[in-house]
Amino acid sequence: MLTEEHCAAAQASLAWAVEALTEADLPTVRVAQYVAPRKRLLLTQKARFEDVAWAWPLGVLLLTPEQTLMTIGETTRAVAPGYPGHVSAERERRRELTRVASESGFTPGEVIYFDSEPITLEPGEAFAGGSLLSTEGDTLMIRWNPRMVGANLVPFDRYLREQVSLRIEHGGA
């Protein structure tokens, strides 16, 4: 469970990260929410992406200039979808997402992160087993591989500093 000390340390780390990324003038990426198609009376509203925020991707996290932390979610690119072929159902799903992104007004070729969940850092917050964050004693920890529950835990501050350093070193790529 998060204590006030965990939260204060995390907020200080996030403030440092935002300052470093801003000073380095690194570009942010779009974070959007996928809105499924809906029927309204006789009309069907097409699927679309709606803007949520701008953020820096930092490994398994997204960090906004307002110091909001989010999970990475999924990504797609705003490109014309091309022609369907004999491919897997997953590839067809991804193709549909690129079509929706392309038709949602994003710049062609732009990467969009979507279905990212905000991460709450408040005292008393308890993390479920599948969460990226956990605590070990007085240290806030992060799982750098979201698929490996209970493994690959590193201190949050160290992880954040490493990810920011890598982004700055590689010019935001």
N, C-alpha and C positions, 0 to 999 in steps of 0.2 A: 504494500500500500504506500502511496506517495505521501511523504511528509512535507512540511513547509520548507525544510532544508533541501530536499530533492528538487522541489519546484523552483526555489530561488537559484540553485545552481544551474538548472536547466534553462531558466530565463536569462541568466547571465551568459550562458553559452550561446543561446539563440541570438541575443543582442550582439555579441561579438561576431557571430557568423554573418548576420545581416550587414553589419558595418563593414566587414572585410569584403563581402561580395559586392556591396555598393561601391566601395572605394576602388575595387578592381574593375568596375564598370562592366560586370558580366551580364550577359543577356538573360532574361527570364523566359519561361515558357508558359504557354496557355494551359490553364486547368479548366476543364469543362465538365458539365454533367450531361449524360446521355438522356434524352427524353424520347421514350418509345412512341410509336405512332398511336393516335387516339381517334376514335370515331366520335363525331359530334353531330348528332342528327343524321343528315344524309351525307355529310362531308367527312373525309378522313384527313386528319392533320398528319403531315409527314413526320417521320422521325427526324430529330435534330439534336445538335449539341448547343448548350447554352453556356456562356462564359461564367466562370465562378471566380477565378483569381489568376494572377500571374505569380509564378514561383520559380525558384531555382531547384533543379533536381539534385539531390545529394544522396546518391546510393539508393537506399530503400525509402527515402523520405523526400518530401517536397517542403520547401521553406518559403513562405511569402515575405515580402518586404515589411509586412505588419507583424512579423514573428509568429505567424500561425504555422503550425506543423501539421503535415498531412501524410498519409500513406501514399505510395507511388501510384497505386491503381493500375490501370491499363493505358496503353498508348496506341495511337493511330496517327496517320498522316492524312492531310487534306489533299488528296489527289483523285483524279478521275479513276474510277474503279477498273477500267479495262473490260475485257470480255470474260464471261464465265466459261469455265472449262470443266473437265472431269477431274475435280479436285475434292479434297476432304470437306466435310461440313464445317470444320473450324476455319478453313481458308475462305469458304463462302461467307461465313460470319464476319471475318476480318475485312473481306472485300466490301461487304455491305457497310461496315463502319467507315471505311475510307470514302465511300460514296456519300454517306450522311455528312461526314466532316467537310467534304468538298462542297456540298450544297448548303452548308450552314454559314457560309460567308468567311471562312478562314482563308488566309493567304495560301495559295497553292504550294504544296510541299511542306507546309508548317506542321510541326509535331504537336499533337494535342494529348495531354494527359487527362484521363477521365475516370469517373467513379472512384476518385480519391476520397478517403475518409479523413476528417479532421481528427487529430490526436489531442485529447484533453490532458493538460498538465495542471491539475488542481489538487491541493491537499485532500487526502482521503480517497483519491481515485485508486481503484483496484483494477489491475490488468488481468484479463482473462488469459487462459493458457495459450491461445493463438496470437496474442498481441505481440507487436514488435518490441515493446518496452516491458521491463520488469525491474525489480529492485533486488539488490543483494546487499543487505546491511544498509549502510548509509550512501550507497552508490546506485545511481540510476544506470541501468544497463539497456543495451539495444541488441537485438538479434539481427546481424547483418545479412543473414540469409533467411528470408521470410518462410521458406518451406521447411526449415529444420527447427522444429519446436524444441525448446530446452537446450539447444546447442548454439555454438557460435556467438555467445554473449560477449560483448565488449563494453567498457564504460562509455556512456553516452557522449560525454565531453570529448574524449579521445576520438571517437568515431566521427563526430561533427567536425572537429578540427582537421582530421585527415581528409575528409570529403571536401571541405572548403579548400584546403591546400591543393588537392588534386585538380579541382575545377579552376582555380586561379593559375596553377602551373600550366594547365593545358588550354588556357584561354576560354574556358566555359564549355569546352567539348566534353 
